[in-house]
Amino acid sequence: MKLLLKGGRVIDPSRGVNRVSDILIDRGRIAEIGRNIPHKGERVIDVKGKIVSPGLIDMHVHLREPGNEEAETIETGTRAAARGGFVLLACMPNTNPTIDNQDTVAFIHSMTKKKGAARVLPIGSITKGLEGKELAEMGELKGSGVVAVSDDGGVIHNCDIMRHALEYAKMLELLVISHCEDETLNIDGVMNEGYWATSLGLAGTPTASEEIAVARNIRLLELSGGALHIAHLSCAGSVSLVREAKKRGINVTCETAPHYFTLTDEAIKEYNTNTKVKPPLRGKKDVEAIKEGLSDGTIDVIATDHAPHTPEEKEVEYELAPFGMIGLETALPLILGLTREGVLDLNEALAKITNNPARILNLDGGTLKVGSTADITVIDLEEKVIVKKDSFQSKSRNSPFIGWELQGMAVLTICGGKITSMSDQVKNKLCGRTK
Ligand SMILES: [Zn+2]
């Protein structure tokens, strides 16, 4: 089936393109890009005044299937992704069973094929059962198609195991993604250590917990070689460490998540458990440093760390609630907020959710090059939405942004040439009605 997107502003950071063009999609691929492509009976969608971006990529999500289908499934998680403008997700291995074997990888592939509204690329675990003790069969995992390995959720505390993981992954040309928090320093911490933790009477986690793990992993990477990607940076010290390592030519990349540049630890003052994340929300200075890191290119990627939890799990005392918030359906407007603030321009912002994660994961994606898979996200920069508890596609509702008015939404998501999400605005236009 052919589809013609008419008159949008095409921004493709992978090729430095920013101009008004039509895009013709044919048999799941981008067939042609140019001004005034004549239409010959194919379906036409008018996207004038909209941004046409390569399909968005989120390299850090938790889809909970297998094991906790109460909170999310591959079907609902990918639907949430499509609604949020994402076409490609890399999912973390902390499922039950863990993604530490080829059968679980095969299960995720087959569920995605059956029910997925986005492509899902599994990330295998570094250690068996995420226990931090014995390395998983990385060769087998690589063979079955994982895009990286990670023990996300916690750090591998044993330096020797982490060193061997990096060496082994290097041999297999696998990316290692590391959650950096030395928990021997914050075993009871539930929020950032500082004024708000003291005034709320909650146990704090110092930023040093993260910085120590970042510094150690960069040092181990120097020893081993290979490639390391540091997940969800939250504080100024980590940004400085990565910036300095990159200056020295070390092969390290990193990401942050929208909540780390949008919220501070003050957001916890109502004890809303949806603000409880790992690493925790930090103070103002850290938020400023994260923005600086995004702006100067130290932080390569923005990923959601979408972490669904059921109301039963979250509606408990702050100390007892699990860590994590959902993010797929609120990420794009929060990222676009950075362009309105002047932290990033539109090209830079989109690069962090298209081209950069594609490059780091070595994927054939994140581009609108002619001949590539037709993964496209159409964005309305003006569209405003009030986030409502009942409007999520995700099975979970653990978002601290409920009640917020957000601006800049995906109005059309196309994955492999297929429409996976379309807003009412676009639907009405297609039927010839006006808003
Ligand atoms: Zn993590």
Residues whose N, C-alpha, C, O or C-beta is under 5 A from the ligand:
A	BS01	ZN	D152 G153 H179 A231 K278
